[in-house]
Amino acid sequence: MAPATTTLHPSLLGTTLKVVTWPARFSSPAIVDACVVAEVRRLMAVFDVYDQGSELRRHRAGEPAGPELLVVEGLAARWRSRTGGAFNPSVETLRQLWLQAEAQGRPPSDARLAAEVADMTAAPFDNLNAIAKGWIVDRAVDRARELRRAPRSLLVEAGGDLLHRGAGAHRVGIENPFRPYDNEPPIATVEVSNQAVATSGSSRRFFRVGGARYGHVIDPRTGRPVDTIVSVTVIAADAATADVLATAVMVLGVDEGLRLIESEPEAACFIIDRDGERTLSSQWPAASGVADSG
């Protein structure tokens, strides 16, 4: 296979977008890269919860939803039902409540959390990031693969979401959520081919309330940040599914999370709990490099 071309694009999807192209004989990495970035930018204008002019925000203000927003809302609704509410993109009000708690230096009261959770039951989805980011990566890769001179192999990564399509395989490293320094080698690696990988964790993003630290993943059923799992890496057929499953397993915990993963025929996961214990689902690739817990 021809050498890969890698480009980085800061400030897309809330992170740095990475595009890796293995060109076919007549394909242009620059054209493929431009196609991916254009599609990501177009879909960000649909789903960006922080952009007052996005389609999502305008829909919340009463405008009709377009076809792409309806598709993702439908997927989110099915996953909310499928996970018993562990995945629920209506947590923006809870996130804002915990940001307010940071500023005030004390956690929200049980009564306030219970009231917010009760209000979420019939609330529209207010932040689709936990599925939309993966879905956008899927669509961007699909769009590039439709080019007349499509690449032989293509990988797009946005933060913790990654999708590979085409020939060959790609090795993905799994970072130690307890790492003492940023450039520590990965604690495990796995090869993916025509698959997606998503990681959800609390080591980089968190709320600090008073002297306590809380992970950024909130359980929609209780309103409280998740505290039993610190990292979940999921392999799935597409990035949207991997995205959802990684979040849902974080919320469900090890036992329920594994049951969910095992019920998905093309999914596998690598879980690290708060005590550092590592749990692999039955479909996690046997040849992957998993270091000892040490």
N, C-alpha and C positions, 0 to 999 in steps of 0.2 A: 504494500500500500504506500502511496506517495506520502511525503512528510506532512504533518499536520500544520495548519495555520491557526494561531490562537489570537483572538482579539478580546479586549476588555472594555466594557462600557459602564462607567460609574453612574450612579443615580438613576438606575432603572429598576423598577419593581422594589424600590426601597433598599437596594443593594447594588453590587457590581455584577452586571450581566457578563457572562463568559461564553464565547462562541468558539468552538473548535471544529474546524473543517478539514476533512481528508478529501481533497478534490479528485474527481474522476479526470480523465485525460483532458477534457475540454471545459471543465467547470472552473469558474472564477471564485476563489474564496471571498474576494471583496464583494462580489454581487450577492453571494449567499449571506454573508454577514449583514449587508445592508437590508436584505429582505427580512432577516430575523429581527433586526432592530426596528424596522418600520412597522412590522406586525405587533411587536411588543408595545411600541408607543401608541399605536392605534387602539389596542385593547386596554391600555392603561387609562385612556380617556373614557372608557366605558366603566371600569371597575374601581378607580381610585377613590377611596373613601375620604381622602383628605383634600381632594380637589372639588371646590364648590361647583365647578362647571361640569363635573363628570356625569355620565348618564345615570350612574347609581345614585348620586346625590339629587339629581333632578327628578329621578323616579320617586325618591323618598318625599319630594316636595309635591308629588301629585301627577307628574308627567308619565305617559305610558312607557313601559319598558320595551326595549328593542329585542330582537330575536336572541342575540348572544347573552344578554342579561337574563332573559327568561330561561334559557338553557341551563345556565349555572345556578340560578335560583332553584330550578327543578332538581338538579343534582344535589344541591345542598339540602333540600327538603327530604329527599330520599335517604341521604346519609344521616340526617337527624333522626329519622324514624328507625333506620337500620341499627343505629348505635344507642337507641334508647335515650337520646338527648345528650349523650357525651360529646357529640359534635353538634354545635349549634352556633351558626354565624350571627347570633343576635347578642353578642357579648360586649359590644362597644360601650354600652352604658356601664357595664361592670368594670371594664378597663378604665374608663374615666373616673369611676368611683375609687379605684385603687390609686390612680394618679393623684386624686384629691387627698387620699390618705397619706401619700408620700409628703405632700406639701404641709399637711397638718401634723404629721408625726405620730398619728395613731390609726390603727386599723378600723375599718367600718364596723359598726355594731351588728350583732346577729340579726336584730330586727330589720335594719336597713338592707342587709344582704338578702334576707328572706323576701322582703318587699320587692326588691329589684328582680329576683329570680321569678317571683309570681307574675310580675309585669311582662317578663319575657315570653310567657306561654303563648300569647297571641300577637307578639310583636313581629314586625317585618324584619328580615335580615338587614342588619345595619352595617356589617363589615364582613365582606366575603373573602378577605385576604387568605384565609386558611384553605380555601379551595381555588380561588381565582388565580393565584400566582402560578400554581401547577398547571391549571387549565390554559393560561396564557402561554406558558412554556410549550405545552403540547401543540397549541395552534401555531405558534411561531415555527416550530420544527416542521409541522405538516406543510406550512406555506412554503418553506424553503425546499422541501423535498418535491414540491410540485413544479419547481422551476424547470425550464426546458433543459438546462444543463445542470441538473441536480448533483450535489456532492455524492461521492461514494459512501461517505460516512459523516455523520454530523452529531455533535454534542452541544447542548445548551444547558448552562447552569446559572441559576439565580439564587444566591445564598444557599439555603439548604435543599433546594430543589434542582434535580438534574434529570435530563432525558437524553438517551442515546438512541439513534436510529441509523441503520445501514450495516455495512460490513464490519467485521472485527469485533473487538470488545474494549471496554474501558475499565481501568482499575480505579476504584474509589476508596479513599481512606476514611476511617471513622475516628474522629478525634476523641481524646480523653476529656470528659467533662470536668474532671478534677485536675486537669493539667496544671503544673506549677509555672509553666512558661509557654508562650504562644507558639513557639516553633518546635514543640515536642513532637516526635514522630507519632503517626496514628497508632492506636491500640489494636486496630484490625483493618484489613483490606478485603475488598470483594470485587470480583469482575462482573460487569453487567454488559449484556449485548441485547440491543433492541428492548431495553427496559428503562424504568425510571427509578430514582432513589430520592427519598426525602428524609430529612432529619429534623426532629423537633426536640428542643432541649431548653434548659433553664440556666445554663452556665454563662451565657453572654448577655441575656436580656432578663431583667428582673425588676421588681419594685423593692425599694428600701424604705421601710416604714419604721421610724424611730431607730432602734438598734437592731431590728430584725430584717432579714432579706427574704423576699417571696418571689418565686418563679413567675414568669410572665404568662404562662399558660393557665387559664382560669377554667375551673370546672363549672359549666353552665348550670349544673343541677344544684350546686351549693353556693355559687358566687365566690368561692375561695380559690386562691392559687393552688395548683397541684403541688404536692410535697413528697410523694412516694417514689416517683421516677424522675431522673434528671436528664435522660437522653433516650430517644427512640429513633432508630434508623429503619426505614421500611423500603423494601424492593417491591415494585408493582409493575403492571403492564404499561401504565401511563402516569404522568406526573401528578395529575389531579387526584387520582386514586391514592397514590403514595402520600400526597400532601394531607388528605383527609385522614388516612389511616394512622399516620404519625401523630397527628393531634389527638385522635380518638384514643389511641393506646396510652398516650400520656395521661389522659383523664381517667380512663378505665382502670389503670393499674395492671400489674403483671398478669394475674390470672385471667381476668376478664379480657384484657387486651390480647392475650395469646389466643383465647377462644375466638375472638373476632378475626384475627389474622388467619387462623387455621380454617376458618369458614370461607376464606377467599382463595380460590385455587391457584392464582398466580402471584400471591403475596407471601412475603417472608419478613421477619423483623429481628432486630438486635436491640435488646433492652438493657439499660444500665440503671439500677435503682439507687436510692440515696445512700445506701451502704456500700456501693461499688460492686454489688453482685451483678453478674452478666447472665442474661437469659436469651437463648436463641430459639426461634420457632423451628418446627420440624423441616420446613422448606428452605431454611437458610443454607446457602451453598456450602457443601461439605468441604470443598477445597479452599475456602476463604481463609485468609491468615488471621487467626484470632489469638492474640497474645494471652499469656496466663494472667490471672487477676493480680497476682503479686501483692 
